Amino acid sequence: MIDTFLSHIYARNPGQQKKIGAFFARVPEARTALGNFLTAYNFLWETPEIGGIAGLAAAYLHVLDEMAYCRVQFTRTGRYPCTSQNAVKEQIYLNSQQMLPHILGLAVSHYLWPAQYQLLEFYKQCVNAQNTSGRFLEVGSGLGIFASILANHITAKATIDIVDISPVSIAFAQKLLLATNGPATQQMRFIESDIACHAAAEPYDFIGMGEVLEHVESPSQILKTLHGLLADDGFLYLSTCANCPAIDHVYLFHTIEDIRSLIHDSGFRILRELIAPSENKPLEYIEKNKLDILYATLLEKA
Amino acid sequence: MNMNMETRLTHIFHEVFDRSDIVLKREMTADDIAQWDSLTHIRLIVAIEQEFNFHFSLAHYPQLHNVGAIMDIITDKMA
């Protein structure tokens, strides 16, 4: 299945063969992880909405084209294509024609792009360091891959709330988790909501929020909300990015230091962090040329 | 083929990929130019837009991996 998937990508975008081939030669376990991912969720790819492994490859290629388009605009203007969170919500999150290929392409990128793969591994490390019982919150589920990692970690005493603003994401995450983590879904709540509006009766012991901050107009407001939702001895996993234009990115962080400052100003302390440039170049080059940098961190309340 | 357009496009390829030995062929892709990667791909698109004074639409992007398709879009835009 993996060879078929990759051949679809390479046929349409030959440049990907060099990039993905070099990555898999350097990190062969990523190729194995991709194979496992494709096999484990084959039932999803075979649904009519996705159209098989070719449909998944097409979704990934679509995301690549969108990112290249946004990158060219960013090179020209120094701005992200959209500055309105509500416009993005209307055009993408609520539009299944746009949202489905988007979450599929981003999900598979975790196994094809070195920085995204590092991020996924970092998240697993952060989750594995947590208690297996308690109250967990996953914000911005996408296809549900990160929530599935949480579901595999917990025991029967734990609960997981999964919050996403997009009905498409919530529906697919629920479908994925029901099929792969059946019993654990009894302990999960799938909530279609803006995280800024989410309230909980009790604080959470662990909150995971991957790549959400860059989608909102006021990241500080979201971090303030999470601060209120997190237990005093709880942990927050957070990831975002600097200089990473995309069709649904609204807030532009120029540097990693911008992100750190926001974290500190929001009342959190950094316990560990990952800085993963999107290209295999020195950080100085990446920052000077305003190329994408992924940033992930594990936080506690200051 | 529009020779003026091809000459200007060849010059862009020489500049972006820092190679003066590239002779453009319609069937050329990233497979044929070692330096054609995701970074230089963006530089290539930006340089073409500047040289020919138009912007590619999102619908063009799936075709921008092949020299012939790029030439066709430029020709269409210049018509």
Boltz contact constraints between the chains, C-beta under 6 A:
constraints:
  - contact:
      token1: [A, 13]
      token2: [B, 65]
      max_distance: 6.0
  - contact:
      token1: [A, 14]
      token2: [B, 29]
      max_distance: 6.0
  - contact:
      token1: [A, 14]
      token2: [B, 30]
      max_distance: 6.0
  - contact:
      token1: [A, 14]
      token2: [B, 31]
      max_distance: 6.0
  - contact:
      token1: [A, 15]
      token2: [B, 30]
      max_distance: 6.0
  - contact:
      token1: [A, 65]
      token2: [B, 61]
      max_distance: 6.0
  - contact:
      token1: [A, 65]
      token2: [B, 62]
      max_distance: 6.0
  - contact:
      token1: [A, 68]
      token2: [B, 61]
      max_distance: 6.0
  - contact:
      token1: [A, 69]
      token2: [B, 58]
      max_distance: 6.0
  - contact:
      token1: [A, 69]
      token2: [B, 61]
      max_distance: 6.0
  - contact:
      token1: [A, 71]
      token2: [B, 42]
      max_distance: 6.0
  - contact:
      token1: [A, 72]
      token2: [B, 42]
      max_distance: 6.0
  - contact:
      token1: [A, 72]
      token2: [B, 45]
      max_distance: 6.0
  - contact:
      token1: [A, 72]
      token2: [B, 46]
      max_distance: 6.0
  - contact:
      token1: [A, 75]
      token2: [B, 46]
      max_distance: 6.0
